[in-house]
Amino acid sequence: MLRQLSNGSGSTLNSPKQTTSYFKWIRIVFRCWKDRAAYDESRYLAALAKRNSPLAAVATGTIL
């Protein structure tokens, strides 16, 4: 859906990826604000590992 919206408007194919990344950071910042806590990358990486996310391996640098 995002790709369909970006085509024809002069956007590159990376635009959907950038949009998804933007919304991910909105969620992280909102949660930090709600919990009144500073962003802690080690906490984020631990949550990725706990959920067996494929991003955990990429984020820790074990898969390039």
MORAJO-V853156 format. One record per residue. N is the residue number from 1. RES is the residue in one letter. SS is DSSP state (H for helix, E for strand, C for the rest). PSI is psi in radians with two decimals (none if undefined). Layout:
# MORAJO-V853156
N,RES,SS,PSI
N,RES,SS,PSI
This chain:
# MORAJO-V853156
1,M,C,-0.81
2,L,H,-0.66
3,R,H,-0.67
4,Q,H,-0.66
5,L,H,-0.58
6,S,H,-0.52
7,N,C,2.48
8,G,C,-0.22
9,S,C,0.15
10,G,C,0.10
11,S,C,2.71
12,T,C,3.00
13,L,C,-0.27
14,N,C,-0.25
15,S,H,-0.76
16,P,H,-0.64
17,K,H,-0.73
18,Q,H,-0.67
19,T,H,-0.76
20,T,H,-0.74
21,S,H,-0.71
22,Y,H,-0.79
23,F,H,-0.55
24,K,H,-0.79
25,W,H,-0.57
26,I,H,-0.77
27,R,H,-0.73
28,I,H,-0.82
29,V,H,-0.69
30,F,H,-0.75
31,R,H,-0.69
32,C,H,-0.73
33,W,H,-0.77
34,K,H,-0.73
35,D,H,-0.09
36,R,C,0.84
37,A,C,2.61
38,A,C,2.68
39,Y,C,2.29
40,D,C,1.87
41,E,H,-0.61
42,S,H,-0.60
43,R,H,-0.71
44,Y,H,-0.79
45,L,H,-0.63
46,A,H,-0.67
47,A,H,-0.68
48,L,H,-0.77
49,A,H,-0.67
50,K,H,-0.60
51,R,C,0.10
52,N,C,0.71
53,S,C,2.42
54,P,H,-0.33
55,L,H,-0.40
56,A,H,-0.76
57,A,H,-0.68
58,V,H,-0.75
59,A,H,-0.58
60,T,H,-0.16
61,G,C,0.18
62,T,C,-0.37
63,I,C,2.23
64,L,C,none
